[in-house]
Amino acid sequence: PPLYYNISTTAIFTSPVQICVAYDETQFRNENKLKLTHFENGQWVNVTILLDVVDNIICGSASSFSEFALVEELTLEYIAAEVKDFHLDVKTEDKLLKRLDETQKALDGGHSKQAIKFLKLFSKFIEKERGKTITNEQANLLITDAQALGTLLRGNFLFSWFKFIMFEWLDKFLAS
């Protein structure tokens, strides 16, 4: 199913409006972290008012119609799960997971600048292994996620509070 919607109407309506969409839970790592976002004033805004994980429906409230996207929150745990899902050789996987653990420890200690440095080291290691122990597609996905999380840690909400699942769909489309 589409994960990005451009909703419009010619009907006269009174805001706020409620938007509900169904989703396939198998397309997400953790459906409890899903958000319905709306593109407003140049940024994506979380408009979620209901997440029904039993019936797989998510609803949001917005003042207008336009672009909506179903997204899953990006976390270090999410990136670690991606690393594990790639079934890399043990040495490569261990090094990547070690960098993510160091990042988490830095965050737990309140050291976001140090965490950002660890994410950069994570990305540098991936670049070093690109085409060797890590495929180009895997490298692109992991680096994109690490950069998005780094941007979040620097405080840029606009770019990366959420990982747009639409990008994951695009990766799969380009790979086929």
C-alpha positions as CSV (number, residue, x, y, z in Angstrom):
1,P,0.0,0.0,0.0
2,P,1.1,3.6,-0.5
3,L,2.8,5.2,2.4
4,Y,2.7,8.7,1.0
5,Y,-0.6,10.4,0.3
6,N,-1.5,13.6,-1.5
7,I,-5.1,14.3,-0.4
8,S,-7.2,17.0,-1.9
9,T,-10.9,17.8,-2.3
10,T,-13.1,20.3,-4.0
11,A,-15.7,20.0,-1.2
12,I,-16.2,22.8,1.3
13,F,-15.1,21.7,4.8
14,T,-14.5,23.0,8.3
15,S,-11.1,22.3,9.8
16,P,-9.8,20.5,11.5
17,V,-10.2,17.4,9.4
18,Q,-9.5,13.8,10.4
19,I,-7.5,11.6,8.1
20,C,-7.4,7.8,8.6
21,V,-5.3,5.3,6.6
22,A,-4.9,1.6,6.8
23,Y,-1.4,0.1,6.8
24,D,0.3,-3.3,6.5
25,E,2.1,-3.9,9.8
26,T,4.6,-6.3,8.0
27,Q,6.2,-3.2,6.3
28,F,7.4,-1.8,9.6
29,R,9.9,-2.9,12.3
30,N,7.7,-1.6,15.2
31,E,4.2,-0.4,14.3
32,N,4.0,1.1,17.8
33,K,6.4,3.8,16.6
34,L,4.3,4.8,13.5
35,K,3.2,8.4,13.1
36,L,1.0,10.1,10.5
37,T,2.8,13.3,9.4
38,H,1.4,16.2,7.4
39,F,3.5,18.7,5.3
40,E,2.7,22.1,6.8
41,N,4.5,25.4,6.3
42,G,7.6,23.7,4.8
43,Q,8.0,21.0,7.4
44,W,6.6,17.5,8.3
45,V,4.4,17.7,11.4
46,N,3.2,14.8,13.5
47,V,-0.6,14.9,13.4
48,T,-1.3,11.5,14.9
49,I,-4.4,11.3,17.1
50,L,-5.0,7.5,17.0
51,L,-2.9,4.4,16.3
52,D,-4.9,1.2,16.3
53,V,-2.4,-1.6,16.1
54,V,-5.1,-4.2,16.2
55,D,-7.0,-3.1,13.1
56,N,-3.9,-1.4,11.5
57,I,-5.4,2.0,11.2
58,I,-3.7,5.4,11.9
59,C,-5.5,8.7,12.1
60,G,-4.5,12.3,12.3
61,S,-6.0,15.7,12.6
62,A,-5.0,18.6,10.3
63,S,-6.2,22.0,9.3
64,S,-5.9,21.3,5.6
65,F,-5.4,18.7,2.9
66,S,-2.1,18.1,1.1
67,E,0.8,15.7,1.6
68,F,0.6,13.1,4.3
69,A,3.2,10.4,5.0
70,L,3.1,7.3,7.2
71,V,6.5,7.2,9.0
72,E,8.3,5.2,11.6
73,E,10.5,6.8,14.2
74,L,14.2,6.5,13.6
75,T,16.3,5.3,16.6
76,L,19.7,3.7,17.2
77,E,17.8,0.4,17.9
78,Y,16.2,0.7,14.4
79,I,19.6,1.1,12.8
80,A,21.1,-1.8,14.9
81,A,18.2,-4.0,13.7
82,E,19.0,-3.1,10.1
83,V,22.7,-4.1,10.6
84,K,21.6,-7.4,12.1
85,D,19.1,-8.0,9.2
86,F,21.9,-7.7,6.6
87,H,23.7,-10.8,8.0
88,L,27.1,-9.3,7.5
89,D,30.2,-11.2,8.4
90,V,30.6,-11.3,12.2
91,K,33.6,-8.9,12.3
92,T,31.9,-6.2,10.3
93,E,28.6,-6.6,12.2
94,D,30.4,-6.4,15.5
95,K,32.3,-3.2,14.6
96,L,29.1,-1.5,13.4
97,L,27.2,-2.5,16.5
98,K,30.1,-1.4,18.7
99,R,29.9,2.1,17.1
100,L,26.1,2.2,17.8
101,D,26.7,1.1,21.4
102,E,29.3,3.9,21.8
103,T,26.7,6.3,20.4
104,Q,24.1,5.2,22.9
105,K,26.5,5.4,25.8
106,A,27.4,9.0,24.8
107,L,23.7,9.9,24.5
108,D,23.0,8.3,27.9
109,G,25.7,10.4,29.4
110,G,24.2,13.6,27.8
111,H,27.1,14.0,25.3
112,S,25.3,14.5,22.0
113,K,28.4,16.0,20.2
114,Q,30.3,12.8,21.1
115,A,27.4,10.7,19.9
116,I,27.5,12.5,16.6
117,K,31.2,11.8,16.3
118,F,30.5,8.1,16.8
119,L,27.8,8.2,14.1
120,K,30.4,9.8,11.7
121,L,32.9,7.0,12.6
122,F,30.1,4.5,11.9
123,S,29.6,6.0,8.5
124,K,33.3,6.2,7.7
125,F,33.7,2.5,8.5
126,I,30.8,1.7,6.2
127,E,32.4,3.7,3.4
128,K,35.6,1.7,4.0
129,E,33.8,-1.6,3.7
130,R,31.5,-0.5,0.8
131,G,31.7,-3.1,-2.0
132,K,33.8,-5.4,0.2
133,T,31.8,-6.7,3.2
134,I,28.9,-4.2,2.8
135,T,26.9,-3.9,-0.5
136,N,26.3,-0.4,-2.0
137,E,22.6,-0.7,-1.2
138,Q,23.3,-1.6,2.4
139,A,25.9,1.2,2.8
140,N,23.5,3.8,1.3
141,L,20.7,2.8,3.7
142,L,22.9,2.7,6.8
143,I,24.7,6.0,6.0
144,T,21.4,7.7,5.2
145,D,19.9,6.6,8.5
146,A,23.1,7.6,10.5
147,Q,23.1,11.0,8.9
148,A,19.4,11.5,9.6
149,L,19.9,10.6,13.2
150,G,23.0,12.8,13.5
151,T,20.9,15.7,12.1
152,L,18.3,15.0,14.7
153,L,20.9,15.0,17.5
154,R,22.0,18.4,16.2
155,G,18.5,19.6,16.7
156,N,17.2,19.8,13.1
157,F,13.6,18.5,13.6
158,L,12.7,19.3,10.0
159,F,14.9,16.7,8.4
160,S,15.0,13.7,10.6
161,W,12.8,13.2,13.6
162,F,11.3,10.4,11.5
163,K,12.7,8.0,9.0
164,F,10.4,8.2,6.0
165,I,9.4,4.7,5.1
166,M,8.9,6.1,1.6
167,F,12.7,6.1,1.2
168,E,12.7,2.4,2.1
169,W,10.2,1.8,-0.6
170,L,12.3,3.8,-3.0
171,D,15.4,1.6,-2.1
172,K,13.4,-1.5,-2.9
173,F,12.1,-0.1,-6.1
174,L,15.6,0.9,-7.3
175,A,17.0,-2.5,-6.3
176,S,14.4,-4.4,-8.4
